[in-house]
Amino acid sequence: MNAPTWITAVPLVSLAAWVWLLLWQGFFWRTDVRLPAVRGEPEPARWPSVAVVVPARDEAQVLPESLPSLLAQDYPGDAWVLLVDDGSTDGTAALARSLAERTPGGLPLTVLDAGEREPGWTGKLWAVRRGVAHARASAEPPAFLLLTDADIAHAPDSLRRLVHGALAGRLDLVSQMARLRVRTGWERMIVPAFVYFFAQLYPFRWVNKPSARTAAAAGGCALLRTQAAERARIPESIKDAVIDDVTLGRAVKRAGGRIWLGLADGVHSVRPYVGLGPLWRMVSRSAYAQLLNNPLLLAATVLGLALVYLVPPVWACAGSPVGGAAWLVMTLTYVPMLRYYGRPLWTAPLLPVTAALYLAMTVDSAVQHYRGRGAAWKGRTYS
């Protein structure tokens, strides 16, 4: 292939890829997949019971913002919170008890110790196991389990809307992708793209279609029927999953459960990411695991990211109208996510810069894997 043909063919492939992504990748770029509407659906005469399971490891920094929001839930049925302390060294358990004392009339709180982790379990799922086992051992086991991270704050009606949505849609798993924090410069640059890329990999409309193979969940806020958890053997069947939310969705759907995933309105993360380092670690710790630790998939991903995200602006700046068209389509697909996060729309054309960072994070994730560091999180490393 001579140089002129190469110059013409590469941006054409990029443009074709973006037309396909725009029209045939489950409309991933839209942000209108929200909690199922329940207008017109009568509220249940008796609300089902819910156990809220919160795995926590060294979360004293974020608990004052997140835990009171859980304890203050306006829920008409029986509900209680089980916070499982996973070997914290910063006083997480004592702080949780203190916050509960300062929230009179709130949901009951029980603080559990995760205990010594057995081999083969990730720390978070071992803590979830402790909380789920405690809930199941109750005199009246709960009908639902709300699995939520310690950094997630909920609007007062969050639990009520989750349960009502699950009942109205006859769903076994309802999960919402919490709004991540976008206050610092790096958060504004990295976070909206993180959710955009996730939706591109797991289009919400495909996830929510019972006949589709695509399955995923958002681990920060997942309401799960207890019966569905038992059918799918949650959490035992996913005990070693580094990307536990996606694996949770797959396990429930494969067990015949109906699942739903969408963007959140009243659920947000309060975890701060100051500087590029924490955000880099958040992405790189699981990026290569997402590729099944497969070097061929890594090579294909690097090539694909370069072709889809980097070629269009490079060729456009070189004077190629086809490259400019591909860049324009890419930019337009990013606009809805920027609106969702309240970011200026003029930053949409900068998506290739963020994509280049994600490419570097993915490569670094593979490097860390082959150095024997695996997926590292809060002092633990998983192969």
C-alpha positions as a Python dict, from the first residue, in 0.01 Angstrom:
ca = {
    (1, 'M'): (0, 0, 0),
    (2, 'N'): (154, 330, -110),
    (3, 'A'): (158, 641, 103),
    (4, 'P'): (-139, 824, -57),
    (5, 'T'): (-359, 516, -25),
    (6, 'W'): (-252, 473, 339),
    (7, 'I'): (-327, 837, 417),
    (8, 'T'): (-675, 800, 270),
    (9, 'A'): (-759, 456, 412),
    (10, 'V'): (-673, 509, 780),
    (11, 'P'): (-912, 800, 850),
    (12, 'L'): (-1182, 622, 649),
    (13, 'V'): (-1155, 323, 882),
    (14, 'S'): (-1175, 557, 1182),
    (15, 'L'): (-1483, 730, 1042),
    (16, 'A'): (-1649, 396, 967),
    (17, 'A'): (-1576, 285, 1323),
    (18, 'W'): (-1738, 597, 1465),
    (19, 'V'): (-2048, 564, 1246),
    (20, 'W'): (-2083, 207, 1370),
    (21, 'L'): (-2035, 314, 1734),
    (22, 'L'): (-2285, 594, 1692),
    (23, 'L'): (-2562, 380, 1547),
    (24, 'W'): (-2502, 18, 1644),
    (25, 'Q'): (-2331, 8, 1984),
    (26, 'G'): (-2649, 25, 2187),
    (27, 'F'): (-2664, 406, 2171),
    (28, 'F'): (-2407, 397, 2452),
    (29, 'W'): (-2351, 772, 2428),
    (30, 'R'): (-2702, 860, 2547),
    (31, 'T'): (-2754, 942, 2914),
    (32, 'D'): (-3128, 887, 2940),
    (33, 'V'): (-3109, 539, 3092),
    (34, 'R'): (-3214, 625, 3446),
    (35, 'L'): (-3393, 441, 3725),
    (36, 'P'): (-3709, 278, 3582),
    (37, 'A'): (-4000, 518, 3598),
    (38, 'V'): (-4269, 404, 3840),
    (39, 'R'): (-4529, 671, 3773),
    (40, 'G'): (-4870, 511, 3766),
    (41, 'E'): (-4740, 204, 3945),
    (42, 'P'): (-4902, 170, 4287),
    (43, 'E'): (-4672, 154, 4585),
    (44, 'P'): (-4669, -182, 4761),
    (45, 'A'): (-4912, -226, 5049),
    (46, 'R'): (-4619, -366, 5245),
    (47, 'W'): (-4267, -265, 5157),
    (48, 'P'): (-4015, -552, 5152),
    (49, 'S'): (-3734, -562, 5405),
    (50, 'V'): (-3383, -455, 5301),
    (51, 'A'): (-3040, -516, 5452),
    (52, 'V'): (-2783, -257, 5344),
    (53, 'V'): (-2435, -410, 5330),
    (54, 'V'): (-2141, -166, 5333),
    (55, 'P'): (-1788, -313, 5306),
    (56, 'A'): (-1540, -62, 5451),
    (57, 'R'): (-1163, -54, 5471),
    (58, 'D'): (-996, 265, 5598),
    (59, 'E'): (-1291, 484, 5506),
    (60, 'A'): (-1281, 738, 5791),
    (61, 'Q'): (-1224, 1018, 5541),
    (62, 'V'): (-1551, 964, 5351),
    (63, 'L'): (-1787, 809, 5610),
    (64, 'P'): (-1902, 1144, 5760),
    (65, 'E'): (-2050, 1235, 5421),
    (66, 'S'): (-2180, 894, 5313),
    (67, 'L'): (-2298, 693, 5614),
    (68, 'P'): (-2544, 951, 5756),
    (69, 'S'): (-2718, 958, 5417),
    (70, 'L'): (-2781, 583, 5444),
    (71, 'L'): (-2897, 600, 5803),
    (72, 'A'): (-3140, 881, 5715),
    (73, 'Q'): (-3319, 691, 5438),
    (74, 'D'): (-3692, 762, 5414),
    (75, 'Y'): (-3800, 401, 5366),
    (76, 'P'): (-4148, 280, 5468),
    (77, 'G'): (-4044, -81, 5530),
    (78, 'D'): (-3794, -253, 5755),
    (79, 'A'): (-3434, -170, 5668),
    (80, 'W'): (-3105, -182, 5852),
    (81, 'V'): (-2740, -111, 5776),
    (82, 'L'): (-2456, -361, 5818),
    (83, 'L'): (-2115, -198, 5795),
    (84, 'V'): (-1839, -459, 5769),
    (85, 'D'): (-1500, -334, 5885),
    (86, 'D'): (-1236, -500, 5669),
    (87, 'G'): (-924, -461, 5882),
    (88, 'S'): (-928, -82, 5897),
    (89, 'T'): (-649, 99, 6082),
    (90, 'D'): (-800, 450, 6079),
    (91, 'G'): (-1086, 401, 6326),
    (92, 'T'): (-1353, 331, 6065),
    (93, 'A'): (-1562, 110, 6297),
    (94, 'A'): (-1560, 353, 6591),
    (95, 'L'): (-1643, 645, 6363),
    (96, 'A'): (-1937, 454, 6213),
    (97, 'R'): (-2082, 391, 6559),
    (98, 'S'): (-2035, 756, 6651),
    (99, 'L'): (-2211, 873, 6334),
    (100, 'A'): (-2504, 642, 6410),
    (101, 'E'): (-2536, 794, 6758),
    (102, 'R'): (-2553, 1138, 6597),
    (103, 'T'): (-2836, 1028, 6365),
    (104, 'P'): (-3132, 975, 6600),
    (105, 'G'): (-3427, 799, 6445),
    (106, 'G'): (-3218, 668, 6158),
    (107, 'L'): (-3191, 314, 6030),
    (108, 'P'): (-3034, 72, 6279),
    (109, 'L'): (-2660, 21, 6230),
    (110, 'T'): (-2462, -291, 6311),
    (111, 'V'): (-2085, -282, 6274),
    (112, 'L'): (-1931, -621, 6196),
    (113, 'D'): (-1572, -737, 6177),
    (114, 'A'): (-1486, -907, 5849),
    (115, 'G'): (-1255, -1150, 6023),
    (116, 'E'): (-952, -1320, 5873),
    (117, 'R'): (-985, -1343, 5497),
    (118, 'E'): (-972, -1689, 5345),
    (119, 'P'): (-747, -1755, 5043),
    (120, 'G'): (-910, -1693, 4707),
    (121, 'W'): (-1126, -1401, 4818),
    (122, 'T'): (-1079, -1034, 4743),
    (123, 'G'): (-1103, -817, 5053),
    (124, 'K'): (-1420, -637, 4945),
    (125, 'L'): (-1609, -956, 4859),
    (126, 'W'): (-1495, -1123, 5180),
    (127, 'A'): (-1648, -830, 5370),
    (128, 'V'): (-1964, -855, 5159),
    (129, 'R'): (-1980, -1225, 5242),
    (130, 'R'): (-1974, -1144, 5614),
    (131, 'G'): (-2253, -891, 5580),
    (132, 'V'): (-2470, -1111, 5357),
    (133, 'A'): (-2427, -1410, 5589),
    (134, 'H'): (-2530, -1197, 5888),
    (135, 'A'): (-2838, -1074, 5702),
    (136, 'R'): (-2940, -1426, 5597),
    (137, 'A'): (-2905, -1547, 5954),
    (138, 'S'): (-3166, -1299, 6077),
    (139, 'A'): (-3489, -1430, 6225),
    (140, 'E'): (-3662, -1282, 5918),
    (141, 'P'): (-3407, -1267, 5631),
    (142, 'P'): (-3444, -955, 5414),
    (143, 'A'): (-3615, -970, 5077),
    (144, 'F'): (-3348, -744, 4925),
    (145, 'L'): (-2981, -668, 4978),
    (146, 'L'): (-2844, -325, 4896),
    (147, 'L'): (-2472, -354, 4826),
    (148, 'T'): (-2321, -7, 4842),
    (149, 'D'): (-1967, 120, 4883),
    (150, 'A'): (-1855, 323, 5184),
    (151, 'D'): (-1792, 632, 4972),
    (152, 'I'): (-2143, 645, 4822),
    (153, 'A'): (-2392, 903, 4949),
    (154, 'H'): (-2765, 854, 4884),
    (155, 'A'): (-3052, 1098, 4852),
    (156, 'P'): (-3319, 1046, 5124),
    (157, 'D'): (-3551, 860, 4884),
    (158, 'S'): (-3278, 653, 4717),
    (159, 'L'): (-3366, 318, 4875),
    (160, 'R'): (-3737, 375, 4827),
    (161, 'R'): (-3691, 446, 4455),
    (162, 'L'): (-3459, 147, 4409),
    (163, 'V'): (-3704, -95, 4568),
    (164, 'H'): (-4006, 53, 4390),
    (165, 'G'): (-3820, 28, 4059),
    (166, 'A'): (-3726, -333, 4124),
    (167, 'L'): (-4084, -427, 4215),
    (168, 'A'): (-4241, -238, 3925),
    (169, 'G'): (-3998, -386, 3671),
    (170, 'R'): (-3989, -732, 3832),
    (171, 'L'): (-3612, -699, 3843),
    (172, 'D'): (-3367, -913, 4038),
    (173, 'L'): (-3079, -664, 4026),
    (174, 'V'): (-3107, -287, 4001),
    (175, 'S'): (-2779, -97, 3997),
    (176, 'Q'): (-2700, 268, 3943),
    (177, 'M'): (-2368, 410, 3835),
    (178, 'A'): (-2310, 674, 4100),
    (179, 'R'): (-2204, 1020, 3995),
    (180, 'L'): (-1834, 1042, 4068),
    (181, 'R'): (-1679, 1360, 4205),
    (182, 'V'): (-1568, 1620, 3948),
    (183, 'R'): (-1418, 1906, 4148),
    (184, 'T'): (-1047, 1901, 4072),
    (185, 'G'): (-902, 1957, 3727),
    (186, 'W'): (-796, 1595, 3688),
    (187, 'E'): (-1137, 1470, 3806),
    (188, 'R'): (-1307, 1687, 3544),
    (189, 'M'): (-1083, 1546, 3276),
    (190, 'I'): (-1083, 1177, 3372),
    (191, 'V'): (-1417, 1099, 3539),
    (192, 'P'): (-1674, 1175, 3264),
    (193, 'A'): (-1461, 977, 3019),
    (194, 'F'): (-1445, 687, 3266),
    (195, 'V'): (-1824, 654, 3265),
    (196, 'Y'): (-1837, 714, 2887),
    (197, 'F'): (-1588, 432, 2820),
    (198, 'F'): (-1770, 200, 3061),
    (199, 'A'): (-2098, 260, 2879),
    (200, 'Q'): (-1922, 197, 2549),
    (201, 'L'): (-1800, -142, 2672),
    (202, 'Y'): (-2131, -229, 2840),
    (203, 'P'): (-2412, -37, 2669),
    (204, 'F'): (-2686, 1, 2926),
    (205, 'R'): (-2962, -84, 2680),
    (206, 'W'): (-2795, -415, 2601),
    (207, 'V'): (-2739, -490, 2970),
    (208, 'N'): (-3107, -426, 3042),
    (209, 'K'): (-3232, -647, 2758),
    (210, 'P'): (-3304, -998, 2895),
    (211, 'S'): (-3220, -1166, 2565),
    (212, 'A'): (-2884, -989, 2523),
    (213, 'R'): (-2562, -1151, 2642),
    (214, 'T'): (-2417, -824, 2770),
    (215, 'A'): (-2427, -802, 3149),
    (216, 'A'): (-2280, -562, 3403),
    (217, 'A'): (-2363, -376, 3721),
    (218, 'A'): (-2239, -78, 3919),
    (219, 'G'): (-2088, -202, 4243),
    (220, 'G'): (-2133, 123, 4430),
    (221, 'C'): (-2511, 88, 4434),
    (222, 'A'): (-2665, -252, 4360),
    (223, 'L'): (-3002, -366, 4494),
    (224, 'L'): (-3023, -744, 4474),
    (225, 'R'): (-3309, -978, 4556),
    (226, 'T'): (-3201, -1222, 4822),
    (227, 'Q'): (-3349, -1513, 4628),
    (228, 'A'): (-3157, -1409, 4316),
    (229, 'A'): (-2839, -1387, 4521),
    (230, 'E'): (-2894, -1742, 4642),
    (231, 'R'): (-2961, -1871, 4289),
    (232, 'A'): (-2645, -1707, 4157),
    (233, 'R'): (-2447, -1805, 4472),
    (234, 'I'): (-2352, -1445, 4547),
    (235, 'P'): (-2092, -1367, 4668),
    (236, 'E'): (-1925, -1712, 4667),
    (237, 'S'): (-1942, -1749, 4288),
    (238, 'I'): (-1758, -1420, 4232),
    (239, 'K'): (-1525, -1430, 4534),
    (240, 'D'): (-1203, -1369, 4338),
    (241, 'A'): (-1338, -1107, 4096),
    (242, 'V'): (-1126, -792, 4076),
    (243, 'I'): (-1396, -623, 3867),
    (244, 'D'): (-1670, -735, 4103),
    (245, 'D'): (-1954, -519, 3970),
    (246, 'V'): (-1941, -650, 3613),
    (247, 'T'): (-1898, -1004, 3742),
    (248, 'L'): (-2199, -959, 3972),
    (249, 'G'): (-2420, -858, 3680),
    (250, 'R'): (-2302, -1154, 3473),
    (251, 'A'): (-2361, -1403, 3754),
    (252, 'V'): (-2717, -1284, 3819),
    (253, 'K'): (-2809, -1272, 3449),
    (254, 'R'): (-2662, -1616, 3379),
    (255, 'A'): (-2867, -1754, 3668),
    (256, 'G'): (-3182, -1636, 3494),
    (257, 'G'): (-3224, -1307, 3677),
    (258, 'R'): (-3346, -984, 3520),
    (259, 'I'): (-3100, -700, 3566),
    (260, 'W'): (-3103, -325, 3510),
    (261, 'L'): (-2816, -76, 3497),
    (262, 'G'): (-2833, 299, 3449),
    (263, 'L'): (-2702, 637, 3552),
    (264, 'A'): (-2790, 777, 3892),
    (265, 'D'): (-2963, 1098, 3992),
    (266, 'G'): (-2961, 1072, 4372),
    (267, 'V'): (-2653, 857, 4428),
    (268, 'H'): (-2304, 1005, 4420),
    (269, 'S'): (-1951, 926, 4530),
    (270, 'V'): (-1781, 1151, 4783),
    (271, 'R'): (-1436, 999, 4739),
    (272, 'P'): (-1183, 1268, 4643),
    (273, 'Y'): (-918, 1209, 4379),
    (274, 'V'): (-657, 1479, 4430),
    (275, 'G'): (-406, 1477, 4147),
    (276, 'L'): (-359, 1235, 3861),
    (277, 'G'): (-202, 959, 4072),
    (278, 'P'): (-516, 832, 4252),
    (279, 'L'): (-719, 841, 3930),
    (280, 'W'): (-441, 659, 3745),
    (281, 'R'): (-438, 386, 4010),
    (282, 'M'): (-818, 358, 4004),
    (283, 'V'): (-812, 278, 3633),
    (284, 'S'): (-488, 84, 3602),
    (285, 'R'): (-556, -154, 3892),
    (286, 'S'): (-823, -338, 3692),
    (287, 'A'): (-769, -240, 3327),
    (288, 'Y'): (-560, -544, 3237),
    (289, 'A'): (-793, -773, 3432),
    (290, 'Q'): (-1069, -637, 3209),
    (291, 'L'): (-865, -774, 2918),
    (292, 'L'): (-839, -1114, 3091),
    (293, 'N'): (-465, -1052, 3141),
    (294, 'N'): (-424, -1146, 2774),
    (295, 'P'): (-137, -982, 2581),
    (296, 'L'): (-316, -1031, 2248),
    (297, 'L'): (-623, -851, 2378),
    (298, 'L'): (-395, -578, 2510),
    (299, 'A'): (-232, -533, 2168),
    (300, 'A'): (-574, -524, 1999),
    (301, 'T'): (-701, -270, 2254),
    (302, 'V'): (-402, -40, 2209),
    (303, 'L'): (-441, -59, 1831),
    (304, 'G'): (-816, 0, 1856),
    (305, 'L'): (-786, 298, 2091),
    (306, 'A'): (-525, 455, 1865),
    (307, 'L'): (-733, 400, 1552),
    (308, 'V'): (-1061, 518, 1700),
    (309, 'Y'): (-951, 803, 1927),
    (310, 'L'): (-607, 923, 1816),
    (311, 'V'): (-613, 894, 1438),
    (312, 'P'): (-906, 1134, 1377),
    (313, 'P'): (-752, 1447, 1538),
    (314, 'V'): (-406, 1373, 1397),
    (315, 'W'): (-539, 1332, 1043),
    (316, 'A'): (-775, 1630, 1085),
    (317, 'C'): (-485, 1852, 1186),
    (318, 'A'): (-301, 1721, 879),
    (319, 'G'): (-583, 1852, 660),
    (320, 'S'): (-791, 1539, 612),
    (321, 'P'): (-1166, 1615, 594),
    (322, 'V'): (-1243, 1250, 665),
    (323, 'G'): (-1035, 1267, 984),
    (324, 'G'): (-1221, 1585, 1075),
    (325, 'A'): (-1555, 1413, 1022),
    (326, 'A'): (-1453, 1123, 1247),
    (327, 'W'): (-1338, 1368, 1515),
    (328, 'L'): (-1670, 1552, 1489),
    (329, 'V'): (-1875, 1234, 1540),
    (330, 'M'): (-1655, 1141, 1837),
    (331, 'T'): (-1703, 1486, 1987),
    (332, 'L'): (-2081, 1477, 1946),
    (333, 'T'): (-2108, 1139, 2121),
    (334, 'Y'): (-1923, 1280, 2422),
    (335, 'V'): (-2148, 1586, 2465),
    (336, 'P'): (-2432, 1410, 2655),
    (337, 'M'): (-2191, 1276, 2918),
    (338, 'L'): (-2038, 1620, 2968),
    (339, 'R'): (-2388, 1761, 3015),
    (340, 'Y'): (-2466, 1490, 3270),
    (341, 'Y'): (-2160, 1593, 3469),
    (342, 'G'): (-2220, 1965, 3420),
    (343, 'R'): (-1896, 2017, 3230),
    (344, 'P'): (-1841, 2282, 2956),
    (345, 'L'): (-1926, 2145, 2614),
    (346, 'W'): (-1619, 2308, 2456),
    (347, 'T'): (-1409, 2041, 2627),
    (348, 'A'): (-1569, 1763, 2418),
    (349, 'P'): (-1308, 1783, 2137),
    (350, 'L'): (-1038, 1711, 2399),
    (351, 'L'): (-1161, 1352, 2444),
    (352, 'P'): (-863, 1215, 2240),
    (353, 'V'): (-625, 1358, 2502),
    (354, 'T'): (-809, 1174, 2777),
    (355, 'A'): (-821, 860, 2563),
    (356, 'A'): (-442, 875, 2526),
    (357, 'L'): (-414, 882, 2906),
    (358, 'Y'): (-643, 580, 2934),
    (359, 'L'): (-431, 398, 2678),
    (360, 'A'): (-123, 467, 2891),
    (361, 'M'): (-308, 351, 3205),
    (362, 'T'): (-403, 26, 3034),
    (363, 'V'): (-45, -42, 2928),
    (364, 'D'): (75, 41, 3279),
    (365, 'S'): (-181, -203, 3420),
    (366, 'A'): (-25, -479, 3210),
    (367, 'V'): (326, -377, 3317),
    (368, 'Q'): (226, -393, 3684),
    (369, 'H'): (70, -734, 3627),
    (370, 'Y'): (388, -880, 3480),
    (371, 'R'): (591, -726, 3761),
    (372, 'G'): (384, -938, 3999),
    (373, 'R'): (191, -647, 4149),
    (374, 'G'): (-146, -738, 4000),
    (375, 'A'): (-447, -531, 4097),
    (376, 'A'): (-347, -330, 4404),
    (377, 'W'): (-601, -160, 4629),
    (378, 'K'): (-561, -30, 4985),
    (379, 'G'): (-252, -229, 5068),
    (380, 'R'): (-362, -552, 4902),
    (381, 'T'): (-257, -701, 4569),
    (382, 'Y'): (-455, -959, 4373),
    (383, 'S'): (-322, -1174, 4093),
}
